[in-house]
Amino acid sequence: MELLKSKVEETSKKITQFGYEEGAGMTRLLYTKEWLSAQNTFLELFEKSGFQAYSDDVGNIYGRLEGTEYPDQVIMSGSHVDTVVNGGNLDGQFGIEAAFIAMQYLKDKHGSPKRTLEVVSLAEEEGSRFPYVFWGSKNIVGIADNDAVKGLTDNKGVNFVDAMKQCGFDFATERTVRKDIKAFVELHIEQGKVLETEGKQLGVVTSIAGQRRYNITLKGEANHAGTTPMGYRKDTVYAFSKICCQSIDKAKAEGDPLVLTFGKVVPKPNTVNVVPGDILFTMDCRHTDKEKLIGFSDQIIEDMKQICAEMEIEIDVDLWMDEEPIPMDPALVDLIDSTLEAKGANYKRMHSGAGHDAQIFAPRVPTGMIFIPSIAGISHNPAEQTDIDDLTVGVEALINVLYELAYN
Amino acid sequence: MELLKSKVEETSKKITQFGYEEGAGMTRLLYTKEWLSAQNTFLELFEKSGFQAYSDDVGNIYGRLEGTEYPDQVIMSGSHVDTVVNGGNLDGQFGIEAAFIAMQYLKDKHGSPKRTLEVVSLAEEEGSRFPYVFWGSKNIVGIADNDAVKGLTDNKGVNFVDAMKQCGFDFATERTVRKDIKAFVELHIEQGKVLETEGKQLGVVTSIAGQRRYNITLKGEANHAGTTPMGYRKDTVYAFSKICCQSIDKAKAEGDPLVLTFGKVVPKPNTVNVVPGDILFTMDCRHTDKEKLIGFSDQIIEDMKQICAEMEIEIDVDLWMDEEPIPMDPALVDLIDSTLEAKGANYKRMHSGAGHDAQIFAPRVPTGMIFIPSIAGISHNPAEQTDIDDLTVGVEALINVLYELAYN
């Protein structure tokens, strides 16, 4: 335990330096020099620890321990190396470090695995530099869309392909689809506070919630706040408030794992003495069950159209993100569960409300996820943190799961 | 009627040129060159028409027709010459033009009045250049606060006193309080659509609503929209929506003349996938009855504190404007009413939901107001407009009222 803890601290220190700024947290965007240094450092670390270290065309970094009995059956674990702007050093990064430390530990203690173990440092997940997400994992499973990224530029006008080339990478010469992955296991911070609130150290993820995101605009009538009697108004802030109250109340009645958020609200003209004639707001709805996600969100949209019709307010609904829920592999979930159970771990089965690389692997290879707690649920923020004991317990859990998968 | 109509068009054209821009409406701010040109033009117009034309220390412009029997009893009419940024050419300006045309008409038809008639072009009402309102009328009744304006600067950093001096004006050498005003009558566009909706051409204003304006901030907890179950949230947009719905419903139940507006809403961080942890919103409440204004708004604030307490959300309430309702002079209201009635005018008694110079005069001299319709209720906007027939009917009404006050 103490050895693992110091390994966690030592490895984190080596990687965190690339993109860290005091007070500003981590900013390590795809194909920047911080990103390249972090990937090169992982490559060296893997090599020095006796892994076969290599990179693929787009910059995913691998460390491989060849299996003695089933070398073509790969048990892969890792996460993404990129961060959001002003994020933390756990979201993504710790999943790579944990897999690396776990595999080192297993090799040192048990020698070569029966099945091949591979740690992966995925090139990109966040979409923080270019508006394209899961570039790393999508390349591994063969669903990356080169045409979609070719025209993308970052906020300084740098082209995606040029940024890639500056780091020494280019598109895969032919569409690679790894057929040898027998299981993918991702360890990640929860980025919520369910584990903390319930006093659990580990989460066994059963599925990743699907999500629908909307931009909704209402058009009423802007009027003088003093000279327009209440009965004459088409007040869009009032209409929005009715919609928000009714929808959130219905979401609470529906219960977990449904979540519904009205995160952005922009009335016009947005000034104290004018009845707001227009409003733009967003709705974000998530659920682990596809039918329930669709059924609930469709009903909420119908409700709000009804509210607007009664108020003679125009409504425009734009569903701009519609991602299905992704279940983890039931057999792998059970294996993780029973492994933790056998070790007497303090864990719970739960879903993920956030998106992860695991959702790209899951429809194609047996995939599972392990969560560790986030202090106060904070993530995508320099204050992102997890207790060192919880980090270490996470590595231990991964050791036990990877042992079951690669040594048994 | 046709003669008055052409007088209205001709006078409007002469004054509108100062500050008008195609597509951008009128912008004529205090102590700018457009403002000075407009005031000088009024001065010339008054002079040419046989009025004694003069200016006071701060730049209010007067045209005087000396009374034959009671020269010391002044019947004053007019409004403000300044506009908001990108406003129209009726708000303020037309009240001066109407008074000038009405007094010219009376002089031409009936000769000198028994009581002195004075048209006034008030220097400022809107507070659009410097954050101080009613500078013109406050100087006339002796309540202008020189110390309050001394330190003010416009958005280009120009000081109030310097701007004043550049136009050739300085503070009044001693505090002037006009004691000779027997009645003040202001004609103004309604800036609402009550008259239009009810098919009336004139409004007899009984009082100007008091208003209370608040900035209210709520502090809950910002959370990830995907990973935070509904039961864990302290969602300030949801709290605001509850407050808004309940408050507006109560305002509607209370009924006219109460109005309640939540015009500005700014959540933080205001993004689709974060439960909003903070929100700032404004509340604007108006009523013609002081006790009811205080009672209702105090109750609404208590309600929202209750809602926040139940949701464990912090609330901070800042009441930054608290203006009492101002009744017009009952005898003058009756005189205007009976005069219009006798002429068969199509009018209604009503209150004003907006503030006007009349509210500065009203506590000190007998004051009345006449409203004319605003097309679609639009004002403080380049699209501000009133039908030429309604403008002319307004001038006729003023002629009849001023006749009663100055010739009878």
Boltz contact constraints between the chains, C-beta under 6 A:
constraints:
  - contact:
      token1: [A, 191]
      token2: [B, 224]
      max_distance: 6.0
  - contact:
      token1: [A, 191]
      token2: [B, 227]
      max_distance: 6.0
  - contact:
      token1: [A, 192]
      token2: [B, 224]
      max_distance: 6.0
  - contact:
      token1: [A, 192]
      token2: [B, 227]
      max_distance: 6.0
  - contact:
      token1: [A, 192]
      token2: [B, 228]
      max_distance: 6.0
  - contact:
      token1: [A, 213]
      token2: [B, 272]
      max_distance: 6.0
  - contact:
      token1: [A, 224]
      token2: [B, 191]
      max_distance: 6.0
  - contact:
      token1: [A, 224]
      token2: [B, 192]
      max_distance: 6.0
  - contact:
      token1: [A, 225]
      token2: [B, 261]
      max_distance: 6.0
  - contact:
      token1: [A, 225]
      token2: [B, 263]
      max_distance: 6.0
  - contact:
      token1: [A, 225]
      token2: [B, 284]
      max_distance: 6.0
  - contact:
      token1: [A, 226]
      token2: [B, 286]
      max_distance: 6.0
  - contact:
      token1: [A, 226]
      token2: [B, 353]
      max_distance: 6.0
  - contact:
      token1: [A, 226]
      token2: [B, 354]
      max_distance: 6.0
  - contact:
      token1: [A, 227]
      token2: [B, 191]
      max_distance: 6.0
  - contact:
      token1: [A, 227]
      token2: [B, 192]
      max_distance: 6.0
  - contact:
      token1: [A, 227]
      token2: [B, 353]
      max_distance: 6.0
  - contact:
      token1: [A, 227]
      token2: [B, 354]
      max_distance: 6.0
  - contact:
      token1: [A, 228]
      token2: [B, 192]
      max_distance: 6.0
  - contact:
      token1: [A, 229]
      token2: [B, 256]
      max_distance: 6.0
  - contact:
      token1: [A, 230]
      token2: [B, 251]
      max_distance: 6.0
  - contact:
      token1: [A, 230]
      token2: [B, 252]
      max_distance: 6.0
  - contact:
      token1: [A, 237]
      token2: [B, 262]
      max_distance: 6.0
  - contact:
      token1: [A, 237]
      token2: [B, 265]
      max_distance: 6.0
  - contact:
      token1: [A, 238]
      token2: [B, 248]
      max_distance: 6.0
  - contact:
      token1: [A, 241]
      token2: [B, 241]
      max_distance: 6.0
  - contact:
      token1: [A, 241]
      token2: [B, 244]
      max_distance: 6.0
  - contact:
      token1: [A, 241]
      token2: [B, 245]
      max_distance: 6.0
  - contact:
      token1: [A, 242]
      token2: [B, 245]
      max_distance: 6.0
  - contact:
      token1: [A, 244]
      token2: [B, 241]
      max_distance: 6.0
  - contact:
      token1: [A, 245]
      token2: [B, 241]
      max_distance: 6.0
  - contact:
      token1: [A, 245]
      token2: [B, 242]
      max_distance: 6.0
  - contact:
      token1: [A, 245]
      token2: [B, 245]
      max_distance: 6.0
  - contact:
      token1: [A, 248]
      token2: [B, 238]
      max_distance: 6.0
  - contact:
      token1: [A, 251]
      token2: [B, 230]
      max_distance: 6.0
  - contact:
      token1: [A, 252]
      token2: [B, 230]
      max_distance: 6.0
  - contact:
      token1: [A, 256]
      token2: [B, 229]
      max_distance: 6.0
  - contact:
      token1: [A, 261]
      token2: [B, 225]
      max_distance: 6.0
  - contact:
      token1: [A, 261]
      token2: [B, 275]
      max_distance: 6.0
  - contact:
      token1: [A, 262]
      token2: [B, 237]
      max_distance: 6.0
  - contact:
      token1: [A, 263]
      token2: [B, 225]
      max_distance: 6.0
  - contact:
      token1: [A, 263]
      token2: [B, 271]
      max_distance: 6.0
  - contact:
      token1: [A, 263]
      token2: [B, 272]
      max_distance: 6.0
  - contact:
      token1: [A, 263]
      token2: [B, 274]
      max_distance: 6.0
  - contact:
      token1: [A, 263]
      token2: [B, 276]
      max_distance: 6.0
  - contact:
      token1: [A, 264]
      token2: [B, 270]
      max_distance: 6.0
  - contact:
      token1: [A, 264]
      token2: [B, 271]
      max_distance: 6.0
  - contact:
      token1: [A, 264]
      token2: [B, 272]
      max_distance: 6.0
  - contact:
      token1: [A, 265]
      token2: [B, 237]
      max_distance: 6.0
  - contact:
      token1: [A, 265]
      token2: [B, 265]
      max_distance: 6.0
  - contact:
      token1: [A, 265]
      token2: [B, 267]
      max_distance: 6.0
  - contact:
      token1: [A, 267]
      token2: [B, 265]
      max_distance: 6.0
  - contact:
      token1: [A, 270]
      token2: [B, 264]
      max_distance: 6.0
  - contact:
      token1: [A, 271]
      token2: [B, 263]
      max_distance: 6.0
  - contact:
      token1: [A, 271]
      token2: [B, 264]
      max_distance: 6.0
  - contact:
      token1: [A, 272]
      token2: [B, 213]
      max_distance: 6.0
  - contact:
      token1: [A, 272]
      token2: [B, 263]
      max_distance: 6.0
  - contact:
      token1: [A, 272]
      token2: [B, 264]
      max_distance: 6.0
  - contact:
      token1: [A, 272]
      token2: [B, 282]
      max_distance: 6.0
  - contact:
      token1: [A, 272]
      token2: [B, 284]
      max_distance: 6.0
  - contact:
      token1: [A, 273]
      token2: [B, 284]
      max_distance: 6.0
  - contact:
      token1: [A, 274]
      token2: [B, 263]
      max_distance: 6.0
  - contact:
      token1: [A, 275]
      token2: [B, 261]
      max_distance: 6.0
  - contact:
      token1: [A, 276]
      token2: [B, 263]
      max_distance: 6.0
  - contact:
      token1: [A, 282]
      token2: [B, 272]
      max_distance: 6.0
  - contact:
      token1: [A, 284]
      token2: [B, 225]
      max_distance: 6.0
  - contact:
      token1: [A, 284]
      token2: [B, 272]
      max_distance: 6.0
  - contact:
      token1: [A, 284]
      token2: [B, 273]
      max_distance: 6.0
  - contact:
      token1: [A, 286]
      token2: [B, 226]
      max_distance: 6.0
  - contact:
      token1: [A, 353]
      token2: [B, 226]
      max_distance: 6.0
  - contact:
      token1: [A, 353]
      token2: [B, 227]
      max_distance: 6.0
  - contact:
      token1: [A, 354]
      token2: [B, 226]
      max_distance: 6.0
  - contact:
      token1: [A, 354]
      token2: [B, 227]
      max_distance: 6.0
